[in-house]
Structures are given as C-alpha cells and as structure tokens.
Amino acid sequence: MSFEYSEKVKDHFRNPRNVGTIKDADATGRVGNPVCGDMMEIQIKVEDNIIKDIKFKTFGCASAIATSSMVTELAKGKTLEEALEITRQDVADELEGLPPIKMHCSNLAADALHAAINDYMEKQEKGITPPGEDEYEVAVIGGGAAGLAAATISSYVGLKTVIFDGGQWGGLLNKFCPDKLIENYPGLTDKMTTRELTRSLLDDAREQEAKLVNEYVNDIEIDGEFKTLTTDSRTYKARMLVLASGSSPAKSGIPGEEKFAVDDGGIYYLTADPSRLTGKRVLVYGHGYNAVSAAGCLGGIAGSITVVTDEASFMVPEREMDRVKCIEGLKILTSTTLLEIQGAAKVEKAVLEDQTEGERVEIMVDAVVLATGMVPNVGLMEKLGVEVDESGFVKTDKYQRTSLDGVYAIGNVASEIDLLVVAEAQGTIVAHDAYRKLRGGRRIFSGWSI
C-alpha cells in the first residue's frame, strides 16, 4: 500500500519539536497501541493552569513522531481546559492531513496529551505535590540486576527515582569473573559478558535519569507515607521503597574457615577477585553453577584447580561441565567432603574424605574458594519488621509487595531462584505496580508492552 505524506508531516518527522524529558515534570501521560507497536509519552510542566513546558518521547512510525510533535506545539501555552479540547482531527488538520491508515497515530498523540493532563488533575485533587530536592517517588536499595531494572523502569514510566549501592554496581553479577559470558539469559546467552550487561544496565538507568548514589544506606525509618533513608552524607525520602540488597556467600562452618578467612589467609568466597589467585594451587568447594562458574573463571589464572563437591554431580548442563573440563590442570572430585582446612599463618592443605570409600586424603593448596551457598542480605529489612520465611527470604506477593505498605523486595532477598532474567523481571513488575499505586490505579499500557 502506498500513500503520500504532506510536507508538514515530513517536516515534523525530520525536525520534531519538543523532544525529550522534563526532569521535574508535573505530570506524565503514556499510551500505546499493541497492534502497530507505537508508544508515546508526554510530560507537562504547569504554572497557573497553563502548560508552560511540554516534551514527548515516541517509539513509532513517521506519523507517530509527527503527530506527537504537532500535539505538543498545539498544547504549549494553552490552559489545561483548552488543551483537553484538542482532538485527533485538530492534529491531523494542522499537519495538512494524514493517510487514513495513519489516523490512529493522531488519536494516540491526543490521548497521550489528555492522559498527562488527567494525571496532573488527579494529583491536584489528591493534594500530591512534586517531590522536593531529596524526595523521590521510588528509592531502590541495591545496584544489582534486579535493582537497576527497577530503577530504570520506574524512571521510564515517569517516577522520580533514586538507587543506592555502596559497593560495586552490578552486585554479584559484576564482582566475580566480570568477563565471563552470560550462560542462561534468553537472547543474551554466550553473546555478552557480565561486565557488558552491567554497563548496559547502568547506561539505561542514566538514560532514564534515575539518580545513582554510590553510598550504603545505613538506616531506614518509615514515617507516614514516606520512607526516610540515611547514608553517610545525607538523608533521602521516598514514597515507595524497593529492597534489592542481594545476597552474600554463606559460611560453611568447615574447621579452619574462620581462621583463614581474614588477613588474606587463603579462604575466599564466590566474590573473590580471580587475579588474587594467579599461579596458586586452588581448591573450589561447593555445588551447582556457583562452584562450576568459580572454577571456570580461574582457568588460565590459577596454577592448578581442584573442584570438589559432596554431591554425586554438580547438577549443571553438560555443556557447562565440558567447558570446565577443558581447563588445563583441572581435577574434579565428586562425592567428596571437605573436612578441614589446615595451615600455619595461611592455607597450606585441605583434608578431604571420599564418601564412597570412606578414605581420607590431604592435598596441598594455597587457597580455598568456598561456593557452598548464598544467604539473603536482610539486615535492614528485619529492623523494619518486614516478614521473612523459614529460609530467610523476604515474603512477597505476586507484585513483590512485602508485609509493609509501599515496600517491595526483589532479587536474591526475595527468591531462591538465582537467575538474572527473573531478577530483572521482578524489578520491572515492581516499577509498574508502583506506577499504578502512585498514579491512582491507572494502567500504563493496554495490551502487550514491548
């Protein structure tokens, strides 16, 4: 099907007006058409009932961009009541016509404008004022994949968002073996390293103008509708709080662990820096992906690697084991228990027991990497009184809501399913639910959102 665009449509497509975002917008309107895939967002700044500033972001065809540009031009400087009267036909007429098959684009543009105005009016009715300098609609604690996803999508849907992480952005994803290819993320498997994914997540968060604060949150207090978060440098307030503080390696309780886990004595955990084990004789003890991945990250770095598990197998796909088996100087011991770690000032040997034969053996090692499990970081949450289950995970409903109103939990603090794709999905679910609660229950999109 062929059709001709007017010169005005072409001009507004090639040189769109009012593109971008308003950092301190008073209201946001967002609409989408799941059939054609067009998505539009309009933000407004209102003074004395007049639209003083208006910006748009649109994903769609030439008509979608042109109509978004035109509707912002028509609305700017008008009162809210005048802007509400702008129709799809007004937009099309100002563009000197649209092909009939593209008239729905002008409808979307007008709908986005009306949605923004309605959002503003609803806020005024409820007495909701824009957040102050250190006030946010959403605060996220934890800069791993789950937290960054929550912060990015919260900002994307127009919520003023801040995210805190006092350590390394990316969490465990980026602390151990950042150059390892991601193994089980649909669409990214074997195509992107964990370092690259972390960089991409951070770029997205910055692009959506989420505020990134590289500090630990030391204290949280809940006072009415606001949650007050204190760092070393200042205090922040937020209406919605997202707990995404991740997990930490579990202590194994093996004799010798406590002695050598300090002062670089030779005991390391999943978050160890592989470069510190260069040329060393390393024993990796644990099970599942954690142990296999730890061994894989040490390939070509450690002098020798012995991977030990007390289970009959590591229970990972054969393709993952095949990769590890190719490492030169690697030895795999299954159904074997690590009984004790010995040495004077530093690790010198490991005492093992073959469960099948009951035979004990000592091997000389310079370091032991423990990958025996993870425990959720729930310290701050327990102080708040958030309910946890018998395994130590924060209890949540299907929207990741906790037992406290306005408090969510995502990622490793709320689920034993340790998958990146799940963590990011939980972050996205929270952002959409926070939007619905803060914007009076209205849906962001109808149909599928891509």
C-alpha positions in Angstrom: 0.0 0.0 0.0 1.4 3.4 -1.0 0.4 6.8 0.4 1.8 10.3 0.4 2.7 12.4 3.5 2.2 16.1 3.5 5.2 18.4 3.7 4.2 19.4 7.2 4.2 15.7 8.3 7.6 15.3 6.7 8.9 18.4 8.5 7.7 17.4 11.9 9.1 13.9 11.4 12.5 15.2 10.3 12.6 18.1 12.7 10.4 17.1 15.7 9.7 19.9 18.2 9.8 19.4 22.0 11.5 16.1 22.0 12.9 14.9 25.4 12.0 14.8 29.0 11.2 17.4 31.7 13.3 16.5 34.8 10.8 18.0 37.3 7.6 17.3 35.2 4.3 17.9 37.0 2.6 15.0 35.1 3.1 12.3 32.6 0.8 10.7 30.0 1.7 7.5 28.3 -0.2 5.5 25.7 0.5 2.6 23.4 -1.1 0.6 20.6 -0.2 -3.1 20.8 -1.3 -3.7 17.2 1.0 -1.3 15.4 3.6 -1.0 18.2 3.5 2.8 18.6 4.2 4.1 22.1 4.0 7.8 23.2 4.9 9.6 26.4 4.1 13.3 27.0 5.3 15.2 30.1 4.0 18.7 31.1 5.0 21.5 33.4 2.1 23.6 34.6 2.1 27.1 36.0 -1.1 29.0 36.9 -3.2 26.4 35.0 -1.1 27.0 31.8 1.1 24.4 30.1 4.4 26.3 30.3 6.5 23.4 29.0 5.8 20.1 27.3 8.1 17.3 26.0 7.5 14.0 24.3 9.2 10.7 23.6 7.7 8.4 20.9 8.6 5.0 19.6 6.8 4.5 16.3 6.5 5.4 12.6 6.8 8.8 10.9 3.2 9.7 11.6 3.5 8.8 15.3 6.5 11.1 15.6 5.0 13.9 13.6 1.7 13.9 15.5 3.5 13.8 18.8 5.5 16.8 17.7 2.4 18.7 16.5 0.2 18.0 19.5 2.9 19.4 21.8 3.1 22.6 19.6 -0.7 22.9 19.8 -0.8 22.5 23.6 2.1 24.6 24.7 0.9 27.9 26.2 -2.7 26.8 26.5 -4.7 26.4 29.6 -5.4 22.8 30.7 -9.0 23.1 29.7 -8.1 24.4 26.2 -5.5 21.6 25.8 -8.1 19.0 26.7 -10.2 20.2 23.8 -7.5 19.3 21.2 -8.8 16.4 19.1 -7.4 13.9 16.8 -8.9 15.8 13.9 -7.2 19.0 15.1 -3.8 17.3 15.0 -4.4 15.9 11.5 -5.7 19.2 10.2 -2.6 21.1 11.5 -0.5 18.5 9.7 -2.4 19.1 6.5 -3.9 15.7 6.5 -2.8 12.1 7.3 -3.3 8.9 5.2 -6.5 7.2 6.5 -4.5 4.2 7.7 -2.4 6.5 9.9 -5.2 8.5 11.5 -4.9 6.3 14.6 -1.5 8.0 15.2 -3.1 11.4 15.7 -5.6 9.7 18.1 -2.7 8.3 20.2 -1.0 11.7 20.3 -4.1 13.4 21.5 -4.7 10.6 24.0 -1.2 11.0 25.4 -1.8 14.7 25.9 -5.1 14.1 27.6 -3.5 11.4 29.8 -0.9 13.8 31.0 -3.5 16.5 31.8 -5.7 14.0 33.6 -2.6 12.8 35.6 -2.0 16.4 36.7 -5.6 17.0 37.7 -5.7 13.8 39.7 -2.6 14.8 41.6 -4.1 18.2 42.3 -7.3 16.6 43.6 -5.3 14.2 45.9 -3.0 17.0 47.1 0.0 15.3 45.6 2.8 17.8 45.1 6.0 17.2 43.1 8.9 15.7 45.2 11.4 18.1 46.7 15.1 18.0 46.1 15.8 15.0 48.2 12.3 13.5 47.9 11.6 10.7 45.5 8.7 8.6 44.4 10.8 5.4 44.3 14.0 4.5 46.2 15.9 1.3 45.4 18.5 -0.2 47.7 20.9 -2.4 45.8 22.6 -1.9 42.4 22.5 -5.4 41.0 20.5 -6.5 38.0 17.2 -6.5 39.9 17.7 -3.1 41.5 18.9 -1.5 38.2 15.9 -2.9 36.4 13.5 -1.5 39.0 15.2 1.9 38.9 15.3 2.1 35.1 11.7 1.2 34.5 10.5 3.3 37.4 12.2 6.3 35.8 10.9 5.3 32.4 7.3 5.4 33.5 7.9 8.9 34.9 8.5 8.2 38.6 11.3 10.2 40.2 13.7 7.5 41.3 17.0 7.1 43.2 19.1 3.9 43.6 21.8 3.2 46.2 24.7 0.9 46.2 27.8 1.4 48.4 29.8 -1.3 46.7 30.2 -2.2 43.0 27.4 -1.5 40.6 26.1 -4.8 39.2 26.3 -6.7 42.5 27.5 -10.3 42.4 26.9 -10.2 38.6 30.0 -7.9 38.3 32.1 -8.8 41.3 33.2 -12.3 40.3 34.5 -13.0 36.8 33.1 -9.9 35.0 34.5 -11.1 31.7 32.6 -14.4 31.7 29.9 -14.8 29.0 26.3 -15.0 30.3 25.1 -18.6 30.1 21.4 -18.7 30.5 19.7 -15.4 29.6 17.4 -15.8 26.6 18.6 -13.5 23.8 22.0 -12.8 25.5 23.3 -16.4 26.1 27.0 -16.6 25.0 26.8 -13.1 23.5 27.5 -10.7 26.3 29.8 -10.7 29.4 28.5 -9.8 32.8 30.6 -6.6 32.7 28.9 -5.6 29.4 25.5 -6.3 30.8 26.2 -4.3 33.9 27.4 -1.4 31.8 24.3 -1.6 29.6 22.0 -1.6 32.7 23.8 1.4 34.1 23.6 3.2 30.8 19.8 2.6 30.7 19.4 3.9 34.2 21.3 7.0 33.4 19.4 7.5 30.1 16.1 7.4 32.0 17.6 9.9 34.5 17.4 7.7 37.6 19.7 9.2 40.3 22.6 6.8 41.1 24.1 7.2 44.6 27.2 5.2 45.3 26.7 5.0 49.0 25.4 2.5 51.5 22.1 3.1 53.2 22.8 2.9 56.9 19.3 3.4 58.3 15.7 3.3 57.2 12.7 4.8 59.0 9.1 4.8 58.0 7.1 7.9 58.9 3.6 8.0 57.4 3.7 7.8 53.6 7.5 8.5 53.4 10.4 6.2 54.0 13.5 8.0 55.2 16.8 6.6 54.1 20.1 7.8 55.7 23.5 7.5 54.1 26.9 8.8 55.3 26.4 12.1 53.5 22.6 12.9 53.6 19.0 11.9 54.1 16.6 11.0 51.4 12.8 10.4 51.4 10.7 8.2 49.1 7.1 7.1 48.9 8.0 3.6 47.6 10.9 1.6 48.8 12.4 -1.3 46.8 14.7 -3.7 48.7 17.2 -5.3 46.3 20.2 -5.8 48.5 21.0 -9.2 47.1 22.8 -12.0 48.9 26.2 -12.8 50.4 28.2 -16.1 50.4 27.2 -18.4 53.2 29.7 -19.5 55.8 30.4 -23.2 55.5 31.4 -23.9 59.1 34.3 -26.0 58.0 37.1 -26.1 60.6 39.8 -23.6 59.6 37.5 -21.4 57.6 37.2 -18.7 60.3 41.0 -18.6 60.9 42.0 -18.2 57.2 39.1 -16.0 56.0 40.8 -12.9 57.3 44.0 -11.1 56.6 44.4 -12.7 53.2 44.9 -16.1 54.8 43.8 -18.0 51.8 40.0 -18.5 52.2 37.9 -16.8 49.5 34.3 -16.8 48.6 32.3 -16.6 45.4 33.1 -12.8 45.2 36.8 -13.3 45.2 38.9 -11.4 42.7 40.4 -14.1 40.4 43.6 -12.1 39.8 44.5 -12.6 43.5 44.8 -16.4 42.8 47.2 -16.1 39.9 49.6 -19.1 39.8 48.2 -20.6 43.1 47.0 -24.1 43.8 43.3 -23.6 44.3 40.6 -25.9 45.7 37.0 -24.9 44.9 34.4 -26.4 47.2 30.7 -26.2 46.6 28.0 -27.3 44.2 25.9 -26.3 41.2 26.6 -23.3 39.0 28.4 -21.4 41.7 31.2 -23.9 42.0 31.5 -24.7 38.3 31.5 -21.0 37.4 34.1 -20.2 40.0 36.4 -22.9 38.6 35.7 -21.7 35.1 36.7 -18.1 36.0 40.0 -19.3 37.4 41.0 -21.2 34.2 44.3 -19.8 32.8 44.8 -17.9 36.1 45.3 -20.4 38.9 48.3 -22.7 38.7 46.0 -25.7 39.3 42.4 -26.2 40.2 40.6 -29.0 42.1 36.8 -28.7 42.1 35.2 -30.7 44.9 31.6 -31.4 45.7 30.0 -33.7 48.3 27.2 -34.5 45.9 27.2 -37.2 43.2 27.4 -34.5 40.5 27.3 -30.7 40.1 23.9 -30.8 38.5 24.6 -28.4 35.7 24.2 -28.9 31.9 26.8 -31.0 30.2 27.8 -28.1 28.0 28.9 -26.2 31.1 30.9 -29.1 32.5 32.5 -29.7 29.2 33.8 -26.1 29.2 35.3 -26.6 32.7 36.8 -30.0 31.8 38.9 -28.3 29.1 40.8 -26.2 31.6 44.4 -27.4 31.8 45.4 -28.7 35.3 41.9 -29.1 36.5 40.7 -32.0 38.6 37.1 -32.9 39.5 36.2 -34.8 42.7 32.5 -35.7 43.3 31.0 -37.4 46.4 33.9 -35.9 48.4 33.6 -33.8 51.6 36.0 -31.0 52.6 36.6 -31.9 56.3 39.2 -29.3 57.3 41.5 -26.5 56.1 44.9 -26.5 57.7 48.0 -24.3 57.8 50.1 -22.0 60.0 49.5 -18.4 59.1 48.0 -19.2 55.7 46.2 -22.1 54.0 48.6 -25.0 53.3 46.4 -28.1 52.9 42.9 -29.4 52.6 41.7 -32.6 54.3 39.1 -34.5 52.1 37.1 -37.6 52.5 35.8 -39.8 49.7 32.2 -40.7 50.7 32.2 -43.8 48.6 35.3 -45.4 50.0 35.5 -43.6 53.4 39.1 -42.8 52.6 40.7 -39.5 53.8 43.3 -37.7 51.7 45.3 -34.5 52.2 46.1 -32.2 49.3 48.5 -29.2 49.3 46.7 -26.0 48.3 47.4 -22.3 48.5 43.8 -21.1 48.6 40.3 -22.4 49.0 37.3 -20.8 47.3 34.0 -21.7 49.1 30.9 -21.8 46.9 28.6 -23.5 49.3 25.6 -21.3 49.0 24.3 -17.7 49.5 22.2 -16.1 52.2 19.9 -13.1 51.6 21.0 -9.7 52.9 18.0 -8.8 55.1 19.6 -6.9 58.0 17.9 -3.5 57.3 14.7 -5.2 56.4 14.4 -7.2 59.7 14.8 -3.9 61.5 11.8 -2.5 59.6 9.8 -5.5 60.6 9.4 -7.0 57.1 8.2 -10.6 57.3 10.7 -13.3 56.2 10.1 -17.0 55.6 11.8 -20.0 57.2 14.6 -19.9 54.7 15.4 -16.2 55.4 13.8 -14.8 52.2 11.5 -11.8 52.4 7.9 -12.8 51.9 6.2 -11.1 48.9 3.1 -11.4 46.9 2.9 -11.7 43.1 3.7 -8.0 42.7 6.7 -8.3 45.0 5.0 -6.4 47.8 6.2 -7.1 51.3 4.2 -7.1 54.5 4.8 -3.3 54.8 2.8 -0.9 52.7 4.9 0.7 50.0 7.8 -1.6 50.5 8.9 -4.2 47.8 11.6 -6.9 47.8 13.2 -8.3 44.6 16.1 -10.5 43.5 18.0 -12.7 45.9 16.5 -11.2 49.1 13.1 -12.4 48.0 13.6 -15.6 45.9 15.9 -18.6 45.9 15.6 -18.6 42.0 19.0 -17.2 41.2 18.5 -16.2 37.6 19.2 -12.8 36.1 16.2 -12.8 33.9 14.0 -13.5 36.9 15.6 -10.7 38.9 15.1 -8.2 36.1 11.5 -9.3 35.6 10.8 -8.7 39.3 12.3 -5.2 39.1 10.0 -4.4 36.1 6.9 -5.8 37.9 7.6 -3.5 40.9 8.1 -0.4 38.7 4.7 -1.0 37.0 3.0 -1.7 40.3 4.5 1.4 41.9 3.3 3.5 39.0 -0.3 2.2 39.4 -0.3 2.9 43.1 1.2 6.4 42.8 -0.9 7.3 39.8 -4.2 6.2 41.1 -4.5 2.7 39.7 -4.4 3.6 36.0 -2.7 1.2 33.6 0.5 2.2 31.8 -0.3 0.3 28.6 -3.2 -1.7 27.3 -2.2 -4.9 25.7 1.4 -6.1 25.4 4.2 -3.7 26.3 7.5 -4.3 24.5 
